[in-house]
Amino acid sequence: MESEPATECVSLIDCTSDGKISYGIVQPGSHLENGVPIVRVNNFDNGKLDLSSPIKVQPSIEAKHSRTRLVGGEVLLSLVGSTGQSAIAGPELAGWNVARAVAVIRPSAEYSATWIHICLQTPEVMHFLDSRANTTVQKTLNLKDVCEIPILRMPKARRDFIETCWTAVTDKIELNRRTNATLEGMAQALFKSWFVDFDPVIDNALAAGNPIPEELADRAEVRRAALADGTANREAAKPFPAAFQQTDELGWIPEGWEATPISKLLNTISETFPLKSVDEVVFLNTGDILNGRFLHDDLSLTTGLPGQAKKSIRKGDILYSEIRPKNRRFAYVYFDSPNHVVSTKLMVLRAIGNVNSLFAYLILKQEPIIEHLQMLAESRSGTFPQITFDVLSKVQTALPKDPKIVEVFTETILEPTYQKQLRNDASSDELTKLRDTLLPKLISGELRIPEAEKLAEGALA
């Protein structure tokens, strides 16, 4: 098992079972709800496939492209735009097809899909693809160059070990991602139950025999069933009222609550960062945050920063892009940030009053809120859909005048959930660094299998 690694490479086309690499449907036509789903470039997501909203095509159109019909186990490679992204088609994709911008690679018995996928992610292959890409109009790879991609050939025992390590680390990263998605979903669901659907108030009203507004009758039936089968949390409902009141802004809300605009929870901050006092900073533009994640922490020389690099931030702030709310370019600043400067296209939102900014951040992450802001952004005249704090500040939510319920939710649900998510993110970051440093060293032979085993065991423990 400790054989020296070979540096020999074979062409990708020689690693296929049928000696062919093909691209998919050139003209998919309009979306057909009951049609055949296809994989497009925008479905690629960091080595995986996000299949939540696939385009579906007419079966008659798909039938003309049977050569790229998936059965599961193929390697998919993006050819246009964000070129060089790869992913393995799982068995759940059997019967799907792919778009023109995606190549389908069917591995041979000798070279597994995992090995081809690993090789496609190496710096050497990425450099090869960048050097071959046509960038005249849109970055594009042609199939001739794809067929010539160099795939590493080495002793099977070493290759199997590398695959095992890579799969274990990647699976752990994916588990962390799914766990965080579940935690987020639970927090969002409880927020909706308490502060949107008002389930505890309905439960209390039903228990007290108080009238339920007609607009809430359907929800009341759901809660009546929960009370009957014992799934309603009667202890959690104690601090909530047992009746409703009508408001002009939000309709029926719990008695003693009020329609609260974001302007009562957050203010927009525009503190200028003293760039002349330092040589390097971490600059964050709108593209550097995504759905709560900071995508880099790299230092940049202040002398080369763009003109929009102006704003200071601090721990507890919310960063929210003015541009296209549906793109979810927002994040919560959970760290001390004395060396961070952000773009003027990012709103810096800071808590005022007695509501924790993490709670306000959860409000702004609600899908109905994002959809509302996107609609307002698209209604303005301008180069692209954009909002201002004046627009954001008018978003309203129903909150109790007494902050106790919000405090309980924040302290017992929101903050513990967020801390768990941060720990999982930190674990994934470390695992990603391990994978990206371990793999080249294993391939080159710089790192031996026993050493790699110890490193991997420590990281996965």
C-alpha positions as CSV (number, residue, x, y, z in Angstrom):
1,M,0.0,0.0,0.0
2,E,3.0,2.3,0.4
3,S,4.0,2.2,-3.3
4,E,5.4,5.4,-4.8
5,P,2.7,7.4,-6.5
6,A,2.9,7.5,-10.2
7,T,2.9,10.8,-12.0
8,E,1.5,9.4,-15.2
9,C,-1.8,10.9,-16.5
10,V,-4.4,9.6,-18.9
11,S,-6.8,11.6,-20.9
12,L,-10.3,11.9,-19.5
13,I,-11.8,10.4,-22.6
14,D,-9.8,7.2,-21.9
15,C,-11.5,7.0,-18.4
16,T,-15.0,6.7,-19.8
17,S,-17.0,3.5,-20.3
18,D,-18.2,4.4,-23.8
19,G,-15.4,6.5,-25.1
20,K,-17.7,9.5,-25.4
21,I,-18.3,12.8,-23.6
22,S,-21.4,14.7,-24.6
23,Y,-23.3,17.9,-23.8
24,G,-27.0,18.1,-23.3
25,I,-30.1,19.8,-24.6
26,V,-29.3,22.8,-26.7
27,Q,-32.8,24.3,-26.8
28,P,-34.9,23.2,-23.8
29,G,-37.9,25.4,-24.6
30,S,-40.2,26.7,-21.9
31,H,-40.5,25.2,-18.5
32,L,-43.1,22.4,-18.3
33,E,-44.3,21.5,-14.8
34,N,-44.8,17.8,-15.6
35,G,-41.8,17.6,-17.9
36,V,-38.3,16.0,-17.6
37,P,-36.0,17.8,-15.2
38,I,-32.6,18.8,-16.4
39,V,-29.3,19.8,-14.6
40,R,-28.0,23.3,-15.5
41,V,-24.9,25.2,-14.5
42,N,-26.7,27.1,-11.8
43,N,-27.5,23.8,-10.1
44,F,-23.8,23.2,-9.3
45,D,-23.0,24.1,-5.7
46,N,-19.4,23.6,-4.5
47,G,-19.1,20.0,-5.6
48,K,-22.7,19.1,-5.1
49,L,-26.0,19.7,-7.0
50,D,-28.8,21.9,-5.7
51,L,-31.9,20.4,-7.3
52,S,-34.5,22.4,-5.4
53,S,-35.8,24.3,-8.4
54,P,-35.0,22.4,-11.6
55,I,-36.2,23.4,-15.1
56,K,-38.3,20.7,-16.8
57,V,-38.6,20.2,-20.5
58,Q,-41.0,18.6,-22.9
59,P,-40.5,14.8,-23.0
60,S,-40.4,15.0,-26.8
61,I,-37.4,17.4,-26.6
62,E,-35.6,15.3,-24.0
63,A,-36.1,12.1,-26.1
64,K,-33.9,13.6,-28.8
65,H,-31.0,13.7,-26.3
66,S,-31.0,10.2,-24.9
67,R,-27.2,10.1,-25.1
68,T,-27.1,12.4,-22.1
69,R,-30.0,10.9,-20.2
70,L,-28.8,10.1,-16.7
71,V,-29.0,6.8,-14.9
72,G,-26.9,7.9,-11.8
73,G,-23.2,7.6,-11.3
74,E,-22.1,9.9,-14.0
75,V,-19.7,12.9,-13.5
76,L,-21.2,16.2,-14.6
77,L,-19.0,19.1,-15.7
78,S,-20.0,22.7,-16.3
79,L,-18.9,24.0,-19.8
80,V,-20.2,27.6,-19.9
81,G,-20.0,30.5,-17.5
82,S,-18.8,29.1,-14.2
83,T,-16.7,26.5,-16.0
84,G,-14.9,23.5,-14.5
85,Q,-17.5,22.8,-11.7
86,S,-18.1,19.1,-11.3
87,A,-20.4,16.9,-9.4
88,I,-21.5,13.2,-9.3
89,A,-25.0,12.4,-10.3
90,G,-26.7,10.4,-7.6
91,P,-29.2,7.6,-8.2
92,E,-32.0,10.1,-7.6
93,L,-31.1,11.7,-10.9
94,A,-32.0,8.6,-12.9
95,G,-34.2,9.8,-15.8
96,W,-33.0,13.4,-15.7
97,N,-31.1,15.0,-18.5
98,V,-28.7,18.0,-18.7
99,A,-28.5,21.3,-20.5
100,R,-26.1,22.3,-23.3
101,A,-23.7,23.9,-20.8
102,V,-23.2,20.6,-18.9
103,A,-21.0,17.6,-20.0
104,V,-21.9,14.1,-19.1
105,I,-18.9,11.7,-18.3
106,R,-19.7,8.0,-17.8
107,P,-16.7,6.5,-15.8
108,S,-15.1,3.3,-16.8
109,A,-14.7,0.3,-14.5
110,E,-11.1,1.3,-13.8
111,Y,-11.7,4.9,-12.9
112,S,-14.5,5.6,-10.5
113,A,-16.7,8.7,-10.6
114,T,-15.3,9.8,-7.3
115,W,-11.7,9.6,-8.6
116,I,-12.6,11.6,-11.8
117,H,-14.4,14.2,-9.6
118,I,-11.4,14.5,-7.3
119,C,-9.0,15.0,-10.2
120,L,-11.3,17.6,-11.8
121,Q,-10.9,19.7,-8.6
122,T,-7.1,19.7,-8.5
123,P,-5.3,23.0,-9.2
124,E,-3.6,21.4,-12.2
125,V,-6.8,20.5,-13.9
126,M,-8.4,23.9,-13.0
127,H,-5.3,25.6,-14.6
128,F,-5.7,23.4,-17.7
129,L,-9.3,24.3,-18.1
130,D,-8.7,28.0,-17.6
131,S,-5.9,27.9,-20.2
132,R,-8.2,26.2,-22.7
133,A,-11.4,28.2,-22.1
134,N,-12.8,30.4,-24.8
135,T,-13.6,33.9,-23.3
136,T,-14.6,35.8,-26.5
137,V,-18.2,36.2,-25.4
138,Q,-18.8,34.0,-22.4
139,K,-16.3,31.7,-20.8
140,T,-16.8,28.3,-22.6
141,L,-15.1,24.9,-22.7
142,N,-15.3,22.8,-25.9
143,L,-15.6,19.0,-25.7
144,K,-12.3,18.5,-27.5
145,D,-10.4,20.1,-24.7
146,V,-12.6,18.3,-22.1
147,C,-11.7,15.0,-23.6
148,E,-8.0,15.9,-23.1
149,I,-8.2,16.7,-19.4
150,P,-5.4,14.9,-17.6
151,I,-6.6,12.4,-15.1
152,L,-4.0,11.0,-12.6
153,R,-3.1,7.4,-12.8
154,M,-1.6,5.7,-9.7
155,P,-1.6,2.4,-7.9
156,K,-5.1,1.4,-7.0
157,A,-4.4,1.0,-3.3
158,R,-3.3,4.6,-3.0
159,R,-6.1,5.8,-5.1
160,D,-8.6,4.0,-3.0
161,F,-7.2,5.5,0.2
162,I,-7.4,9.0,-1.3
163,E,-11.0,8.4,-2.3
164,T,-11.8,7.1,1.2
165,C,-10.3,10.2,2.9
166,W,-11.8,12.6,0.4
167,T,-15.3,11.0,0.8
168,A,-15.1,10.9,4.6
169,V,-14.2,14.6,4.8
170,T,-16.7,15.7,2.2
171,D,-19.5,13.7,3.8
172,K,-18.7,15.3,7.2
173,I,-18.9,18.8,5.5
174,E,-22.2,17.9,3.9
175,L,-23.5,16.6,7.3
176,N,-22.6,19.9,8.9
177,R,-24.4,21.8,6.1
178,R,-27.5,19.7,6.5
179,T,-27.5,20.0,10.3
180,N,-27.2,23.7,10.0
181,A,-30.1,23.8,7.5
182,T,-32.2,21.7,9.9
183,L,-31.3,24.1,12.8
184,E,-32.2,27.1,10.7
185,G,-35.5,25.5,9.7
186,M,-36.4,24.8,13.3
187,A,-35.7,28.3,14.4
188,Q,-37.6,29.8,11.4
189,A,-40.6,27.4,12.1
190,L,-40.8,28.4,15.7
191,F,-40.5,32.1,14.9
192,K,-43.4,31.7,12.4
193,S,-45.4,29.8,15.0
194,W,-45.0,32.5,17.7
195,F,-44.8,35.7,15.7
196,V,-46.6,35.1,12.5
197,D,-49.2,32.4,13.0
198,F,-49.6,33.3,16.7
199,D,-50.2,29.6,17.7
200,P,-49.7,30.2,21.4
201,V,-52.3,33.0,21.4
202,I,-54.8,30.8,19.5
203,D,-54.2,28.0,21.9
204,N,-54.8,30.3,24.9
205,A,-57.9,31.8,23.2
206,L,-59.3,28.3,22.5
207,A,-58.6,27.1,26.0
208,A,-60.3,30.2,27.5
209,G,-63.3,30.0,25.1
210,N,-62.5,33.4,23.6
211,P,-63.6,34.2,20.0
212,I,-61.2,33.6,17.2
213,P,-61.2,36.1,14.3
214,E,-62.6,34.7,11.1
215,E,-59.3,35.3,9.2
216,L,-57.6,32.9,11.7
217,A,-60.2,30.2,11.6
218,D,-58.2,27.8,9.5
219,R,-55.2,28.1,11.8
220,A,-57.5,27.7,14.8
221,E,-58.6,24.3,13.4
222,V,-55.0,23.2,13.2
223,R,-54.4,24.3,16.8
224,R,-57.6,22.7,18.1
225,A,-56.3,19.4,16.8
226,A,-52.9,20.0,18.5
227,L,-54.6,20.8,21.8
228,A,-56.7,17.6,21.5
229,D,-53.8,15.3,20.8
230,G,-51.5,16.9,23.3
231,T,-48.8,18.2,20.9
232,A,-49.5,21.9,21.8
233,N,-46.9,23.3,24.2
234,R,-49.1,24.7,26.9
235,E,-46.2,25.7,29.1
236,A,-44.6,27.9,26.4
237,A,-48.0,29.5,25.7
238,K,-48.4,30.9,29.3
239,P,-46.7,34.3,28.7
240,F,-48.9,34.9,25.6
241,P,-52.3,36.7,25.6
242,A,-55.5,34.9,24.9
243,A,-57.2,37.3,22.6
244,F,-56.6,39.3,19.4
245,Q,-56.9,42.9,18.3
246,Q,-57.4,44.5,14.9
247,T,-54.7,46.8,13.4
248,D,-54.6,48.8,10.2
249,E,-51.1,47.7,9.4
250,L,-51.1,43.9,9.9
251,G,-54.8,43.0,10.5
252,W,-55.4,40.7,13.5
253,I,-52.5,40.5,16.0
254,P,-52.3,39.4,19.6
255,E,-53.8,41.7,22.2
256,G,-51.2,44.0,23.7
257,W,-48.9,43.6,20.8
258,E,-48.1,46.2,18.1
259,A,-47.2,46.5,14.5
260,T,-43.5,47.3,14.8
261,P,-41.4,48.7,11.9
262,I,-37.8,47.7,11.5
263,S,-36.9,51.3,12.1
264,K,-37.8,50.7,15.8
265,L,-35.4,47.8,16.0
266,L,-32.5,48.8,13.7
267,N,-30.7,51.9,12.5
268,T,-28.5,52.3,9.4
269,I,-24.9,53.1,10.3
270,S,-22.3,54.7,8.0
271,E,-19.1,55.1,10.0
272,T,-16.1,55.7,7.7
273,F,-13.2,53.4,8.2
274,P,-9.9,55.2,8.7
275,L,-8.1,53.6,5.7
276,K,-5.2,56.0,5.9
277,S,-4.2,54.6,9.4
278,V,-3.7,51.0,8.2
279,D,-1.9,49.2,5.4
280,E,-4.3,46.2,5.0
281,V,-7.9,45.4,5.7
282,V,-10.5,42.7,5.0
283,F,-12.8,44.2,2.4
284,L,-16.3,42.8,2.0
285,N,-18.4,43.6,-1.1
286,T,-21.9,42.4,-1.7
287,G,-20.6,39.3,-3.4
288,D,-18.5,38.4,-0.4
289,I,-21.4,37.4,1.9
290,L,-24.1,34.9,1.1
291,N,-27.1,33.7,3.2
292,G,-25.3,34.3,6.5
293,R,-21.8,33.2,5.4
294,F,-18.7,35.3,5.0
295,L,-17.0,33.9,1.9
296,H,-13.5,35.1,2.7
297,D,-11.3,36.8,5.4
298,D,-8.4,37.7,3.1
299,L,-6.4,40.9,3.7
300,S,-6.1,43.5,0.9
301,L,-3.8,46.4,0.6
302,T,-5.7,49.7,1.3
303,T,-4.0,51.3,-1.7
304,G,-5.8,49.2,-4.2
305,L,-9.3,49.2,-2.8
306,P,-12.3,50.4,-4.8
307,G,-14.0,53.7,-4.0
308,Q,-17.0,52.0,-2.3
309,A,-14.8,50.5,0.4
310,K,-15.7,52.9,3.1
311,K,-17.8,51.5,6.0
312,S,-16.7,50.2,9.4
313,I,-18.6,47.4,11.1
314,R,-18.6,45.8,14.6
315,K,-19.8,42.7,16.3
316,G,-23.6,42.4,16.4
317,D,-24.1,44.4,13.2
318,I,-26.2,43.1,10.3
319,L,-24.9,43.4,6.7
320,Y,-27.7,43.6,4.1
321,S,-27.2,44.2,0.4
322,E,-29.1,47.0,-1.2
323,I,-29.1,45.1,-4.5
324,R,-31.5,42.2,-5.4
325,P,-32.7,41.0,-2.0
326,K,-33.7,37.6,-3.4
327,N,-29.9,36.9,-3.9
328,R,-29.7,36.7,-0.1
329,R,-26.5,38.7,0.2
330,F,-26.7,39.3,4.0
331,A,-24.9,38.2,7.1
332,Y,-24.7,38.7,10.8
333,V,-21.4,39.9,12.2
334,Y,-20.6,37.4,14.9
335,F,-17.0,38.4,15.4
336,D,-14.9,41.4,16.5
337,S,-14.1,43.2,13.2
338,P,-11.6,46.1,13.7
339,N,-9.9,45.4,10.4
340,H,-13.0,44.9,8.3
341,V,-14.3,47.5,5.8
342,V,-17.4,47.0,3.8
343,S,-18.9,48.4,0.6
344,T,-21.3,51.3,0.5
345,K,-23.7,48.9,-1.3
346,L,-24.0,46.9,2.0
347,M,-26.3,48.4,4.6
348,V,-24.8,48.2,8.0
349,L,-27.7,47.7,10.4
350,R,-27.3,48.2,14.2
351,A,-29.7,47.4,17.0
352,I,-31.5,50.1,18.8
353,G,-33.8,49.7,21.8
354,N,-34.1,46.4,23.7
355,V,-34.4,43.8,20.9
356,N,-31.3,41.7,20.2
357,S,-30.0,42.3,16.6
358,L,-29.9,38.5,16.1
359,F,-33.7,38.5,16.5
360,A,-34.0,41.4,14.0
361,Y,-31.7,39.5,11.6
362,L,-34.1,36.5,11.8
363,I,-37.0,38.8,10.8
364,L,-35.1,40.0,7.7
365,K,-34.3,36.4,6.7
366,Q,-38.0,35.5,6.5
367,E,-38.9,34.4,3.0
368,P,-42.1,36.6,2.8
369,I,-40.0,39.6,3.9
370,I,-37.3,38.9,1.2
371,E,-40.0,38.4,-1.5
372,H,-41.7,41.7,-0.4
373,L,-38.3,43.6,-0.5
374,Q,-37.5,42.1,-3.9
375,M,-40.9,43.2,-5.3
376,L,-40.2,46.8,-4.0
377,A,-36.7,46.6,-5.5
378,E,-38.0,45.7,-8.9
379,S,-40.7,48.4,-8.8
380,R,-38.1,51.2,-8.7
381,S,-36.6,52.8,-11.8
382,G,-32.9,52.1,-12.1
383,T,-30.2,50.0,-13.6
384,F,-30.9,47.0,-11.3
385,P,-33.4,46.1,-8.5
386,Q,-32.3,48.0,-5.4
387,I,-33.6,49.0,-2.0
388,T,-32.6,51.6,0.5
389,F,-32.9,51.7,4.3
390,D,-35.9,53.9,3.9
391,V,-37.7,51.0,2.2
392,L,-36.3,48.4,4.6
393,S,-37.2,50.5,7.7
394,K,-40.9,50.3,6.9
395,V,-41.1,46.5,7.0
396,Q,-43.4,45.6,9.9
397,T,-43.8,42.7,12.2
398,A,-46.1,42.1,15.2
399,L,-44.2,42.2,18.5
400,P,-45.3,42.3,22.1
401,K,-44.9,45.6,24.0
402,D,-43.4,43.7,26.9
403,P,-40.0,42.4,25.6
404,K,-40.1,39.3,27.7
405,I,-41.4,36.9,25.0
406,V,-38.8,38.1,22.5
407,E,-36.1,37.8,25.1
408,V,-37.1,34.2,25.9
409,F,-37.1,33.2,22.2
410,T,-33.8,34.9,21.6
411,E,-32.0,33.4,24.7
412,T,-33.4,29.9,24.7
413,I,-33.9,29.2,21.0
414,L,-32.1,31.7,18.7
415,E,-28.7,32.2,20.4
416,P,-28.1,28.5,21.2
417,T,-29.1,27.6,17.7
418,Y,-26.8,30.2,16.1
419,Q,-23.9,29.1,18.3
420,K,-24.3,25.5,17.1
421,Q,-24.4,26.7,13.5
422,L,-21.2,28.7,14.0
423,R,-19.4,25.6,15.5
424,N,-20.5,23.5,12.5
425,D,-19.3,26.2,10.1
426,A,-16.0,26.4,11.8
427,S,-15.7,22.6,11.6
428,S,-16.5,22.6,7.9
429,D,-13.9,25.4,7.3
430,E,-11.2,23.3,9.0
431,L,-12.2,20.2,7.1
432,T,-12.1,22.0,3.8
433,K,-8.6,23.3,4.5
434,L,-7.6,19.8,5.5
435,R,-9.0,18.3,2.3
436,D,-7.5,21.0,0.1
437,T,-4.0,20.6,1.6
438,L,-4.1,16.8,2.2
439,L,-5.1,15.8,-1.3
440,P,-2.2,17.4,-3.2
441,K,0.3,16.0,-0.8
442,L,-1.1,12.5,-1.0
443,I,-1.2,12.6,-4.8
444,S,2.4,13.9,-5.0
445,G,3.7,11.4,-2.4
446,E,4.8,14.2,-0.1
447,L,2.5,12.7,2.5
448,R,2.4,9.0,3.3
449,I,-0.7,7.0,4.1
450,P,0.0,6.5,7.9
451,E,0.5,10.2,8.3
452,A,-2.6,11.1,6.4
453,E,-4.6,8.6,8.4
454,K,-3.6,10.3,11.7
455,L,-4.5,13.8,10.3
456,A,-7.9,12.6,9.0
457,E,-8.8,10.7,12.2
458,G,-8.0,13.8,14.2
459,A,-10.2,16.1,12.1
460,L,-13.1,13.7,11.9
461,A,-13.1,12.8,15.6
